[in-house]
Amino acid sequence: MIDHTHNTLKIRRKPGEGPSSGLLLAGNAAIPCLLGKSGISPNKHEGDGATPSGRYELLFGFYRADRVSPPPTRLPLQALTPFDGWCDDPAHPAYNRPVDLPFAASHEKMWRDDGLYDICLVMDHNFSRRSRNRGSAVFFHLTAGKPYTAGCVAISRKAMMKLLPRLKTGTVMDIRP
């Protein structure tokens, strides 16, 4: 399912569809995915609604243990709690980092009612080397009946469960228009 030679997942815009409709190419499989409302952009910045183009390693992830059994994968995963957040305030020292709630600066709650983060993997976009306003919380997560993401890549729960056992540290998401 994954290109094992390069351990790469390719993300491309779906031809003939809107900017938020994409395909995740994993070996011989073409999995429908959702992209940011603004499509794929080489110049990602905070709040633009775009999925950043580039090559990003999958680093680690989270899952909702009350909704999903620990998924089999070779990526480091941690069970979410209602106190998990992610800082999206470019002026804060914890920008684009997990934080504990309550948290005074602007943040995203990781414990969501809509199921988007029941499985949520962190891409190395603006994480290892952060730049203010370059975008935060760019994840690979689940779809939840929405027509687009805020700049992430999302696939169905069923597709994610099939893909997870093949993912490991070093897996790269190659995102191109």
N, C-alpha and C positions, 0 to 999 in steps of 0.2 A: 504493500500500500504506500510506503514511503520510498523515495529514491534512496536506497540504502548506500549507494556509492557515495553520495554527498550528504545523506541524512537531511534532506531539504524538503520543505513544504512550499510549494509555489502558490502565491496568491495573485490572481489576475482579475481584472474587471471582466464581467460577463458580456460578451459581444452582443450588441443590439439592445441592451437593457440600460436602465438608469445608472447613475454614478455609484449608488450604494449596493448594487447587485454584483456579486463576484463569484469566482470559482476557486476552490482550494484544490490544487492538483497534487496528489500524493501517489506516486508510482502510476499505476493504470487507472486510478480512481479520480473522478472529477466530482467534488462535493460542493453543492451550492453553499455560498457563505454571504454574510452581510458585511458591508464596509461602512465607513463613515458617511453621513448624509452628503458631505461635499465630495465624496469619492476618494481617490488616492492622490496625494500631493507630495512633491519633493521638498516642500517648504513648510512642514508642520509647525504650527504654533498653538499655544494654549487657547482652547475654546473655539477653534476653527471648524470643528466637525469633520476633519479630514483624517483618513488613515495614512500614516506616513509611508512613503516608498522607501525601500532599502532592504538590507539583510539584517535580521534581528534574531539572535539566539534566544531560545526559550530557557529561562533561568530557573524558575520554581513556580509553584502554584498553590491554590487554595481550593477547598471543597466544603460544602455544607453537609456535615456528618448526619444531621437530622433529616436530610433529603436524599443523600447519595452515600452508598457504602464507599469506603476508601477505594478509589479507582485504581486498577492495576496499571502502573506506569513506572518508568525508570527516572522520572523527574521527581525532585523533592516536592512533596505536598504537605500542606498543613491544614488541619481542620479550622474553619472559621468559627468565630464567636460573635455575639452581638456587639462586642466592644472593638471589633476590627474596623479600621478606616484606612484611607489613603489620602495623603496631603496633596492638594492640587493648587496650593497658594504659592506662586513663583517667588514671592518675597520671603517665604519662611525657610529656615534651614532644613526642615524635613520635606521640602518639595520633592514630589515624586517618590515618596517612601511610605511604607506602611506605618501607621500610627495607631495608638490606643485611644479609644473614645471614652469619655468626652475629650474633644480636641478643639481648642479655641479658633484656630485658623481655618480657612476654607478647606473642606475635605469631602471625600466621597465615602459613604457607608458601604462596607463590603457585604454586610449581612442584609440582603435585599429580599423583598417580598415577591418580586417578579421572576425570580429564578435565574436571572442572567449570570450570576456569580456562583451558582451551585457547583460549577467547575470553572475555575478562572486561572489561567496561566499568564505569567508575567513575561513579556517580551523585553529584550534589552534595548528598548528605544528610550533614550535619554535617562537610562538608569545607571549604568556603570560610570558614564561620564555625563553628568547633568549640566544642562544649560538652562538658565531661567527662561521661561515662556516657550520652551521648545516642545512642550506637550507632556502631560502626565497621565498616569493610569491607562496606558495603551496596552490592552490585554487581549488575549485569545480566550473567548468565553462562549457561553451558550446564547442561542437566540431565544426570544420569548414573545413571539408574535409581533415584534416591532419591525418596521420596514427598513431600518438602518441602525447603525451604532453611533456613538459620539466620537468615533475615530478608531475603534477597535476592529478586530476581525471576530466574527461570531458564526458558529455552526450549530446544527441541531444537537440535542442531547444524544440521540441515537448515533449520529456520526462521530461525536466526540468520544463516546464509549468504545467505538470500534478503533478509533485512532490512538487513544491514550496508551494502550500497551506497546505501541510502536515508537512512542516518544521517549526521549532521554536527554540528559544534559548534552548539549552540542547540536541538538536539532535546531535548524535554522528556518525561519519564515522569510522567504524571498518575496517581497511585495513589490509588484511593478504594475503600472497602468495597463 
